[in-house]
Amino acid sequence: MSKSFGPATVLDDVSFDVERGKITAILGPSGTGKSVLLSTIIGMYPPERGQIYVDGEPLVGMRHRDLMRVRRKFGVLFQDGALFGSISLYDNIAFPLREHTDLTEAAIRDVVHTKADLVGLVKHLAKLPGEVSGGMRKRAGLARALALDPEIVFFDEPDSGLDPVRVAHLDVMMRSVQQVTGCTFFVITHNIESVRRTADHIGLLFRSRLVTFGPAAEVLASERPVVRQFFEGSVRGPIGMDEMVDADEPADETDELALVGGAHSA
Ligand SMILES: Nc1ncnc2c1ncn2[C@@H]1O[C@H](COP(=O)(O)OP(=O)(O)OP(=O)(O)O)[C@@H](O)[C@H]1O
């Protein structure tokens, strides 16, 4: 798919398959369109061109009622957890259950406790989001994202604002939650260490294009200059100081790699 804002093309013919029951991570320098990619997939913006398939169903152009049905398969963990600040973690996790199901309060309690247990928050459910750390808010956000038993969970930079040790703990927890639930996880992040620990498949966005996508071991071992530079965090290579600098650079590497992105089906 392709996505533009006015004259600026943010995603240019980006195409890849996400494998069910695996963790797929999309990385890329700041400003390359990772958040726009996630937002477009979950239906916040329509793409100008292309299609998004979930279990074979095309989302672009789908009737509203069908779109709502497909979206019930999605859980989303936003960067800051996106919790309601004035209600407890318990009520935050219960929120989607009260909004979208007819479950009794007793049944809701069971679900909230099961999901909170998965993320290690059972003892803190009475607290308000403002009374717990950023890492705990993220875990509460994940418990809420899991409340309706989604098939696919989207993570928007789950490591943001956390120190390396908390990120390592979060990674272990993500892996175990993914294994227990069998969900498909789709993660956008900058965090290379985190991706090394968690991802089954990795994609790299650069200059609006998906310059590589494949099994984690293959991508991590890639000798391509843009991939090497990104994973080494080096200043030498095609990735510059910001997306404006990148856009001004000669496009040789991008052009070559565009063929890689185009080789995947949508
Ligand atoms: N609603 C919007 N309207 C116009 N331009 C937008 C909009 N959302 C994003 N952009 C532009 O799209 C480009 C990609 O932004 P995006 O936030 O997706 O990057 P990112 O890779 O997620 O960056 P970061 O890692 O810093 O969060 C940026 O140039 C940004 O200014």
The ligand as an ORCA input file, in Angstrom:
! r2SCAN-3c Opt
* xyz 0 1
  N      -1.451     13.196     10.208
  C      -0.365     13.548      9.528
  N      -0.399     14.561      8.650
  C       0.692     14.918      7.928
  N       1.897     14.302      8.030
  C       1.993     13.298      8.892
  C       0.885     12.851      9.694
  N       1.308     11.796     10.454
  C       2.604     11.614     10.151
  N       3.017     12.502      9.218
  C       4.365     12.564      8.637
  O       4.706     11.269      8.219
  C       6.103     11.028      8.408
  C       6.271      9.732      9.159
  O       5.811      9.920     10.492
  P       5.732      8.731     11.538
  O       5.266      9.318     12.825
  O       4.948      7.606     10.988
  O       7.254      8.305     11.662
  P       7.895      7.238     12.644
  O       8.782      6.384     11.818
  O       6.843      6.570     13.447
  O       8.776      8.195     13.563
  P       9.174      8.070     15.090
  O      10.037      6.860     15.179
  O       9.929      9.339     15.353
  O       7.895      7.959     15.887
  C       6.658     12.243      9.130
  O       7.312     13.061      8.194
  C       5.435     12.926      9.683
  O       5.598     14.302      9.771
*
